[in-house]
Amino acid sequence: MIGKVKSFFQEVKVEAKKVNYPSREELIGSTWVVITTVIIVSVFLGVVDMSLAKVVKLLVR
């Protein structure tokens, strides 16, 4: 059992060395894309929510 666990962690270490990590510039660029997308989707969903709330309010009256 301990041998299997040790073998697993050795394999994880080998695989982690194969990972291609992004550069600092790529990471910053990707972060800005995510932040911008979240803001745009949030504004869109807020507008849709307010619009639907007004429609429901008009239908309930």
C-alpha positions in Angstrom: 0.0 0.0 0.0 2.7 2.5 0.9 4.6 1.5 -2.2 1.6 2.3 -4.4 1.3 5.7 -2.7 5.0 6.4 -3.1 4.8 5.4 -6.8 1.8 7.6 -7.4 3.6 10.7 -6.0 6.7 9.9 -8.1 4.5 9.7 -11.2 2.8 13.0 -10.2 6.3 14.7 -9.9 7.3 13.4 -13.4 4.1 14.6 -15.0 4.3 18.0 -13.2 7.7 18.6 -14.9 6.0 18.1 -18.3 3.5 20.9 -17.7 3.9 24.0 -19.9 3.2 26.9 -17.5 2.2 30.2 -19.1 4.5 33.2 -19.0 3.7 36.2 -16.8 2.5 38.2 -19.8 0.2 35.3 -20.9 -1.2 35.0 -17.4 -1.9 38.7 -17.1 -3.6 38.8 -20.5 -5.8 35.8 -19.7 -6.7 37.4 -16.4 -7.9 40.6 -18.1 -9.9 38.5 -20.5 -11.6 36.7 -17.7 -12.3 40.0 -15.7 -13.7 41.7 -18.8 -15.9 38.8 -19.7 -17.3 38.6 -16.1 -18.1 42.3 -16.1 -19.8 42.1 -19.5 -21.9 39.1 -18.5 -22.8 40.7 -15.2 -24.0 43.8 -16.8 -26.0 41.8 -19.4 -27.6 39.6 -16.8 -28.4 42.7 -14.6 -30.2 44.4 -17.6 -32.1 41.2 -18.4 -33.1 40.8 -14.7 -34.4 44.4 -14.4 -36.3 44.1 -17.7 -37.9 40.8 -16.7 -38.8 42.3 -13.3 -40.5 45.2 -14.9 -42.4 42.9 -17.3 -43.6 40.7 -14.4 -44.6 43.8 -12.4 -46.7 45.0 -15.3 -48.3 41.6 -15.7 -49.2 41.4 -12.0 -50.9 44.8 -12.0 
